Amino acid sequence: MEIEGGGVTFVIPEKGATASSHSSAGGLAYQGPHTRAMTDGKTLTVNGQNYGSVRAGDVVDLRKKGVVEVNDLPRSPQL
């Protein structure tokens, strides 16, 4: 399933009873059973950790537990 906001797309597991999302022109937020992700269209935050910058057209894959991929490349938290 895909949701978009701020020009960024999140690929998320199929929504279940414990998942929710909110999108707008200025950003995107997703809350699943194991993942909480948000972006303002410039910075990606997953489970409270900064995963660096994103821009319009980027695709963030959150389907694998504990793995964040941006444009098919693994992304680690920023220090």
MIRO-325614 format. One record per atom (N, C-alpha, C): x, y, z; atom name; chain; residue in one letter. Coordinates in steps of 0.2 Angstrom, whole numbers, plus 5000, padded with zeros to 4 digits. Layout:
((X Y Z) 'CA' 'A' 'A');
...
***
This chain:
((5004 4994 5000) 'N' 'A' 'M');
((5000 5000 5000) 'CA' 'A' 'M');
((5004 5006 5000) 'C' 'A' 'M');
((5003 5011 4996) 'N' 'A' 'E');
((5006 5018 4996) 'CA' 'A' 'E');
((5002 5023 4999) 'C' 'A' 'E');
((5006 5028 5002) 'N' 'A' 'I');
((5003 5034 5004) 'CA' 'A' 'I');
((5007 5040 5003) 'C' 'A' 'I');
((5005 5046 5001) 'N' 'A' 'E');
((5009 5051 4999) 'CA' 'A' 'E');
((5008 5058 5002) 'C' 'A' 'E');
((5013 5061 5004) 'N' 'A' 'G');
((5012 5068 5007) 'CA' 'A' 'G');
((5018 5072 5006) 'C' 'A' 'G');
((5018 5078 5005) 'N' 'A' 'G');
((5024 5082 5004) 'CA' 'A' 'G');
((5028 5080 4999) 'C' 'A' 'G');
((5025 5077 4994) 'N' 'A' 'G');
((5029 5074 4988) 'CA' 'A' 'G');
((5033 5068 4989) 'C' 'A' 'G');
((5033 5065 4995) 'N' 'A' 'V');
((5036 5059 4997) 'CA' 'A' 'V');
((5031 5053 4998) 'C' 'A' 'V');
((5033 5047 4995) 'N' 'A' 'T');
((5028 5042 4996) 'CA' 'A' 'T');
((5031 5037 5001) 'C' 'A' 'T');
((5027 5034 5005) 'N' 'A' 'F');
((5028 5029 5010) 'CA' 'A' 'F');
((5025 5023 5007) 'C' 'A' 'F');
((5029 5017 5007) 'N' 'A' 'V');
((5026 5011 5005) 'CA' 'A' 'V');
((5026 5007 5012) 'C' 'A' 'V');
((5020 5005 5014) 'N' 'A' 'I');
((5018 5002 5020) 'CA' 'A' 'I');
((5015 4996 5020) 'C' 'A' 'I');
((5015 4992 5025) 'N' 'A' 'P');
((5011 4985 5025) 'CA' 'A' 'P');
((5004 4987 5024) 'C' 'A' 'P');
((5000 4982 5022) 'N' 'A' 'E');
((4993 4983 5021) 'CA' 'A' 'E');
((4990 4985 5028) 'C' 'A' 'E');
((4986 4990 5028) 'N' 'A' 'K');
((4983 4993 5034) 'CA' 'A' 'K');
((4979 4988 5038) 'C' 'A' 'K');
((4981 4987 5044) 'N' 'A' 'G');
((4977 4983 5049) 'CA' 'A' 'G');
((4973 4987 5054) 'C' 'A' 'G');
((4970 4984 5059) 'N' 'A' 'A');
((4967 4988 5064) 'CA' 'A' 'A');
((4971 4992 5068) 'C' 'A' 'A');
((4978 4991 5068) 'N' 'A' 'T');
((4982 4994 5072) 'CA' 'A' 'T');
((4987 4999 5069) 'C' 'A' 'T');
((4985 5001 5062) 'N' 'A' 'A');
((4989 5006 5058) 'CA' 'A' 'A');
((4985 5012 5057) 'C' 'A' 'A');
((4988 5017 5056) 'N' 'A' 'S');
((4985 5024 5054) 'CA' 'A' 'S');
((4989 5028 5050) 'C' 'A' 'S');
((4987 5032 5046) 'N' 'A' 'S');
((4991 5037 5043) 'CA' 'A' 'S');
((4988 5044 5042) 'C' 'A' 'S');
((4992 5049 5040) 'N' 'A' 'H');
((4989 5055 5039) 'CA' 'A' 'H');
((4994 5058 5034) 'C' 'A' 'H');
((4991 5061 5029) 'N' 'A' 'S');
((4995 5065 5024) 'CA' 'A' 'S');
((4992 5071 5022) 'C' 'A' 'S');
((4996 5076 5020) 'N' 'A' 'S');
((4994 5082 5017) 'CA' 'A' 'S');
((4999 5085 5013) 'C' 'A' 'S');
((4998 5091 5010) 'N' 'A' 'A');
((5003 5094 5005) 'CA' 'A' 'A');
((5010 5095 5009) 'C' 'A' 'A');
((5010 5096 5015) 'N' 'A' 'G');
((5016 5098 5019) 'CA' 'A' 'G');
((5019 5092 5022) 'C' 'A' 'G');
((5016 5086 5022) 'N' 'A' 'G');
((5020 5081 5025) 'CA' 'A' 'G');
((5016 5074 5026) 'C' 'A' 'G');
((5018 5069 5029) 'N' 'A' 'L');
((5016 5063 5030) 'CA' 'A' 'L');
((5017 5060 5036) 'C' 'A' 'L');
((5013 5056 5039) 'N' 'A' 'A');
((5014 5052 5045) 'CA' 'A' 'A');
((5011 5045 5045) 'C' 'A' 'A');
((5014 5040 5047) 'N' 'A' 'Y');
((5012 5033 5048) 'CA' 'A' 'Y');
((5013 5030 5054) 'C' 'A' 'Y');
((5008 5027 5057) 'N' 'A' 'Q');
((5009 5023 5063) 'CA' 'A' 'Q');
((5007 5016 5063) 'C' 'A' 'Q');
((5011 5012 5063) 'N' 'A' 'G');
((5010 5005 5062) 'CA' 'A' 'G');
((5011 5001 5069) 'C' 'A' 'G');
((5010 4994 5069) 'N' 'A' 'P');
((5012 4991 5075) 'CA' 'A' 'P');
((5019 4991 5078) 'C' 'A' 'P');
((5024 4992 5073) 'N' 'A' 'H');
((5031 4992 5075) 'CA' 'A' 'H');
((5035 4998 5072) 'C' 'A' 'H');
((5031 5002 5068) 'N' 'A' 'T');
((5034 5008 5065) 'CA' 'A' 'T');
((5030 5014 5066) 'C' 'A' 'T');
((5034 5019 5067) 'N' 'A' 'R');
((5031 5026 5067) 'CA' 'A' 'R');
((5035 5030 5063) 'C' 'A' 'R');
((5033 5033 5057) 'N' 'A' 'A');
((5037 5037 5053) 'CA' 'A' 'A');
((5033 5043 5051) 'C' 'A' 'A');
((5037 5048 5050) 'N' 'A' 'M');
((5035 5055 5048) 'CA' 'A' 'M');
((5040 5059 5043) 'C' 'A' 'M');
((5037 5063 5039) 'N' 'A' 'T');
((5041 5067 5035) 'CA' 'A' 'T');
((5038 5074 5034) 'C' 'A' 'T');
((5042 5079 5034) 'N' 'A' 'D');
((5039 5086 5032) 'CA' 'A' 'D');
((5040 5087 5025) 'C' 'A' 'D');
((5043 5082 5021) 'N' 'A' 'G');
((5045 5083 5014) 'CA' 'A' 'G');
((5052 5084 5013) 'C' 'A' 'G');
((5056 5085 5019) 'N' 'A' 'K');
((5063 5087 5019) 'CA' 'A' 'K');
((5067 5082 5023) 'C' 'A' 'K');
((5064 5080 5029) 'N' 'A' 'T');
((5068 5076 5034) 'CA' 'A' 'T');
((5063 5070 5035) 'C' 'A' 'T');
((5067 5064 5036) 'N' 'A' 'L');
((5063 5058 5037) 'CA' 'A' 'L');
((5065 5056 5044) 'C' 'A' 'L');
((5059 5054 5048) 'N' 'A' 'T');
((5060 5052 5055) 'CA' 'A' 'T');
((5056 5045 5056) 'C' 'A' 'T');
((5060 5040 5058) 'N' 'A' 'V');
((5057 5034 5059) 'CA' 'A' 'V');
((5058 5031 5067) 'C' 'A' 'V');
((5053 5030 5070) 'N' 'A' 'N');
((5054 5028 5077) 'CA' 'A' 'N');
((5058 5033 5081) 'C' 'A' 'N');
((5057 5039 5080) 'N' 'A' 'G');
((5060 5044 5084) 'CA' 'A' 'G');
((5067 5046 5082) 'C' 'A' 'G');
((5070 5042 5077) 'N' 'A' 'Q');
((5077 5043 5074) 'CA' 'A' 'Q');
((5077 5047 5068) 'C' 'A' 'Q');
((5082 5051 5067) 'N' 'A' 'N');
((5082 5055 5060) 'CA' 'A' 'N');
((5086 5050 5055) 'C' 'A' 'N');
((5082 5049 5050) 'N' 'A' 'Y');
((5085 5045 5044) 'CA' 'A' 'Y');
((5087 5050 5038) 'C' 'A' 'Y');
((5089 5056 5040) 'N' 'A' 'G');
((5091 5060 5035) 'CA' 'A' 'G');
((5086 5064 5030) 'C' 'A' 'G');
((5089 5067 5025) 'N' 'A' 'S');
((5084 5071 5021) 'CA' 'A' 'S');
((5081 5067 5015) 'C' 'A' 'S');
((5075 5069 5013) 'N' 'A' 'V');
((5071 5066 5008) 'CA' 'A' 'V');
((5069 5072 5004) 'C' 'A' 'V');
((5067 5071 4998) 'N' 'A' 'R');
((5064 5076 4994) 'CA' 'A' 'R');
((5058 5074 4989) 'C' 'A' 'R');
((5055 5078 4986) 'N' 'A' 'A');
((5049 5076 4982) 'CA' 'A' 'A');
((5051 5071 4977) 'C' 'A' 'A');
((5047 5066 4976) 'N' 'A' 'G');
((5048 5060 4972) 'CA' 'A' 'G');
((5052 5054 4975) 'C' 'A' 'G');
((5054 5055 4982) 'N' 'A' 'D');
((5057 5049 4985) 'CA' 'A' 'D');
((5052 5044 4987) 'C' 'A' 'D');
((5054 5038 4987) 'N' 'A' 'V');
((5050 5033 4990) 'CA' 'A' 'V');
((5053 5029 4996) 'C' 'A' 'V');
((5049 5029 5001) 'N' 'A' 'V');
((5052 5026 5008) 'CA' 'A' 'V');
((5048 5020 5009) 'C' 'A' 'V');
((5052 5014 5009) 'N' 'A' 'D');
((5049 5008 5010) 'CA' 'A' 'D');
((5049 5006 5017) 'C' 'A' 'D');
((5044 5005 5020) 'N' 'A' 'L');
((5043 5003 5028) 'CA' 'A' 'L');
((5040 4996 5029) 'C' 'A' 'L');
((5040 4992 5024) 'N' 'A' 'R');
((5037 4985 5024) 'CA' 'A' 'R');
((5041 4980 5028) 'C' 'A' 'R');
((5047 4981 5029) 'N' 'A' 'K');
((5051 4976 5032) 'CA' 'A' 'K');
((5053 4979 5039) 'C' 'A' 'K');
((5051 4975 5044) 'N' 'A' 'K');
((5052 4977 5051) 'CA' 'A' 'K');
((5059 4978 5053) 'C' 'A' 'K');
((5061 4984 5055) 'N' 'A' 'G');
((5068 4986 5057) 'CA' 'A' 'G');
((5072 4988 5051) 'C' 'A' 'G');
((5069 4989 5045) 'N' 'A' 'V');
((5073 4991 5039) 'CA' 'A' 'V');
((5069 4997 5036) 'C' 'A' 'V');
((5073 5002 5034) 'N' 'A' 'V');
((5071 5008 5031) 'CA' 'A' 'V');
((5075 5008 5024) 'C' 'A' 'V');
((5071 5009 5019) 'N' 'A' 'E');
((5074 5009 5012) 'CA' 'A' 'E');
((5071 5016 5009) 'C' 'A' 'E');
((5076 5020 5006) 'N' 'A' 'V');
((5074 5026 5002) 'CA' 'A' 'V');
((5076 5025 4995) 'C' 'A' 'V');
((5071 5025 4990) 'N' 'A' 'N');
((5073 5024 4983) 'CA' 'A' 'N');
((5077 5017 4982) 'C' 'A' 'N');
((5074 5012 4986) 'N' 'A' 'D');
((5077 5005 4985) 'CA' 'A' 'D');
((5084 5004 4988) 'C' 'A' 'D');
((5087 5009 4992) 'N' 'A' 'L');
((5093 5009 4996) 'CA' 'A' 'L');
((5092 5009 5003) 'C' 'A' 'L');
((5095 5004 5007) 'N' 'A' 'P');
((5095 5004 5014) 'CA' 'A' 'P');
((5097 5011 5017) 'C' 'A' 'P');
((5094 5013 5022) 'N' 'A' 'R');
((5095 5020 5025) 'CA' 'A' 'R');
((5096 5018 5033) 'C' 'A' 'R');
((5102 5021 5036) 'N' 'A' 'S');
((5103 5020 5043) 'CA' 'A' 'S');
((5101 5027 5046) 'C' 'A' 'S');
((5100 5026 5053) 'N' 'A' 'P');
((5099 5033 5056) 'CA' 'A' 'P');
((5105 5037 5056) 'C' 'A' 'P');
((5104 5044 5056) 'N' 'A' 'Q');
((5109 5048 5057) 'CA' 'A' 'Q');
((5111 5049 5064) 'C' 'A' 'Q');
((5118 5050 5065) 'N' 'A' 'L');
((5120 5051 5072) 'CA' 'A' 'L');
((5119 5058 5075) 'C' 'A' 'L');
***
